[in-house]
Amino acid sequence: MLDLGTSFLASVARDPDALALVDGDVRLSYAQWLKRISSLVAAFDRIGLKPGDHLITALQNNWQAATAHWACQLAGLIVTPVNWRVKVDELDFYIENSESRALIYQDVSEGAAAGSTRAAGLIVIRAGSAPFKSGELSLDALCHGETPEATARVSAESWSIMLYTSGTTSRPKGVPRRHHAERAAGIAHVAQNLYRRGERTLGVMPLYHTMGVRSLIAMSLIGGTFVCLPRFDAQRALALIVSEGITNLYLVPTLYHDLVHCEAFARSDISRVRKLGFAGASMTDGLLRKLADAFRPDLFVNHYGSSEIYTFTIDQDAPAKPGSAGKAGINQRVKVMKLNAASVNDAADVGEEGEIVALLAGDESFEGYWRRPDADVRALRDGWYCTGDTGYVDRDGDIFVTGRVDDMIITGGENVSPVEIESCLSLHPAVLEVAVVGLPDERWGKAVTAFVKRSRLVTEPDLDEFCRDSGLAAFKRPRRFVFVDAIPKSPVGKLLRRLLVAGEYQIEPMPPSNAA
């Protein structure tokens, strides 16, 4: 298989004049973009970076981040992108753990870059037009030199990127991935989303997240356009969808939620968006229905995967079977093993909840965590990757993801999946968002508790009656409802149940007594 650098050069040769990248006033064809990328590759050579070196980026989705990504692929550097909201101690950890030799940052990540003791020993490059400190280099200037066209330096077996897992319960784990796995994932993304030549996507999923990277690579494979949105804002996203003729969206459910609930949505022309894809979290039945009605897309894909193995399963008609994650992707094999099974070959029965595992021999797979043998022991078993997700297989062979092993609520001796309850409550017209967790309870062990953000006044008895009428089993019905101002989420829109369990939420103010 081609390495990513050669793959990009082939894309430029095929579609030199096609629009490749949009970021505000910056509009670059593939040929124009290659000039900037080549200039940056030459600059990496001049400052002493060599194939195999790690380069950390703390950037929003802008032309600089996308250009740095491709320059690393051609130069053979291991791009190591981190959240631009990174804190000082986090940045120090990433630099030390990855043994990075260089850092690229911008104004929004300046506090961490300035405060990091380990950054002081790196080659530091700043993006943007702000004043530069002594010793720092200007990324924008490095991208505008006159240099020969870059050539690829490494093979498909070389390391391409190292993403870091979210680290919700421990230090983040590095996930190094090779060129061939990244390109295989990009090709699968094109095939499974039925992308055509010249597609245009909204590049808002961060380039430190597997979804954002996959969108970037996929567009390059088809001569498509990556339209940068540095930070999600529903109104700005809608404006770009209209003005740039966006043809496909690939977002986490939270961003779709914010999009369709934006006041400007109803008057925005979204007719050119023909393909929807989501990943990163389960989508509630209510939101799934709302999106299907609003966009009426030709294709609506539920993509289930991870940083470690990009694709587990694909369902290309998500509204037809709400909750289904479908069947294994074209590069993968998956199955469900019994919970706490001694062997991955101890398969769960049809309809029985277990842990989802994916084959490590798949083309999109990683090979193990960066310098974390302890994590490898927990996650890698007999050639399979243990996802930590719970789910079951139905009689059609489709997988349903029910949550995380750690999120399972054991109440009165029964296992309860929070996802099932959330999907049920999401269908109530007064429920804007909902998250379900188990809170300590003397009698039940854990009491099923629903945290609800309302769109209008609704009471606990109203919601309990709705659950009962919906056919939700008695032991699954929430024993308590908490009305909150907001549901806590990560920067990429993933639900943070642990904060609800820890009591880190804001109770919604009591409505006036005469509220309708």
C-alpha positions, 0 to 999 in steps of 0.5 A: 500500500502507498504511504500517505505522502505518496498518496497525497502527491498522487491526488495532486497529480490527478486533480491539481486545480480542484479546490482542496482547502478552505479556511476563511479567505484562504482557498487553495487548489491541490497544486497551490496547497502542495507548494505550501506543504513542500515549503514546510517540509523543506523547513523541517529539514533545515531545522534538523527534524528527521523521519521518525521524530515526533512533532506535537501540534496544539492547533484548531482546525485551520489551514496551518493544522491541515498543512502541518499534517500533510507535511509530516506525512511527506517528511516522515515525522510522526504528527502528534496532535493534542487538544488546543485547550491543553493545560500546562501539565498536560502538555508537559506530559505529552512532550515527555511521553512522546519524546517530541522534538518540536511543537507547533502552537497558536494563540489559543494554546499560548498559555500552555506553550508559555508555561510548559517547562518541557517546551523550552527544550523543543523547536517551537513554531507558532502559527498565525500573525501574532508577535513571536517570542525570541527563538520561535519560528513562524509557521506561516513564513515557513509555508511560503518559501520557494522550494522544489516539490516535496517527495515522500521520505518513508514507507507505508510501514512507517509511523504516521500519527500518534493520537492520545486517548481521552484519559477519562480515568487515567493518564492518556494513552498514546495510539501510534498508527502506521501509514498503511493503517491510516490510508486503509481507514481513509479508503474505507471511509470513502467506500462506506460513506459512498463519497464521490469525486469532488465531495465537500465536507465540513472540517470541524471534527478536530484534527487531534481526533480520529474523525477529523483526521479521517475526513482530511484523508478521505477528501484528499483521496477523491479530490474533495474539499476540506472546509475548515471550521476552527471551533464549532459554532452552529450558526457559523457551521450553517453559514459554511454549509450554505456558502461552500456547498457542503455535500456531506457531514461527519459529526458526533451526535452532540454537534448534530443536536446543536445544529438542528436546534439552532435558530438559523437552521429552519431558514438555511438551505441544506439541500446540498448535504446528501450524506450524513455520518455520525460516530463517537457516541450513540445517537438517541432515537429522537435525534435520529428521527429529527435529522432524518426528517430535516435532511432527508439524506441519501445515506445516513451512516452510523460509524462505530469505531475508535482511535485504536481501530478506526472502523468496528462496524457500519450501518448505512441506513441508521434510521431504518433500525435505530440503535443498530451499529450494523455489521463489521466494516470492510476491513474488520471482523467483530464479535461479542464475548460474554462479560468477564469471559476467560477467553475471547472465544466465549461468545455471547448468545444472540441478544445477550449483552457482552463486551465487543471485541475487534480483530487486531489483524484488520487493515485499520488496526493499531498494534499496541499503546505507546510505552504502555505494556500494562494497557496492552495486557488489559486491551489486547487478548489473543489477537483481538482488541477488547473495546471496553464497550458493551453490546449484543448481536440481534437475530439479523447479525447487527450489533447494538452498542449499549454503553461502556463496561464501566457505565453499566448500572447494576441495580437490585442485581439487574444489569441496566444499560443507560443508552436504552433509557436515554433513547426512550426519554429522548423521544419525549417532546420536552426532553432536549438532552438526557444522560442516565447514570447509576448513583449510590443507593442503600437499597438498590446498590445503584439507583437509575438516575436521569439528568434531563435538560428540558425544552419546556416544563415537564415533571418527574411524574410526566417522564415516569409515565412516559417511560412506563407507557413506552414499555420500559421495564420497571427495573430500568425506569429512572428512580430519580429525575434531575433537571439540569442547565446542561449535560457535561461533555468533552471538547469533542461532544462526548458525554461525561457521565463521570461528572454527573456521578461526581455531582459536577452539574448545575441544577436548573433554576425552578420555573415560576409557579405560573409557568405554562 
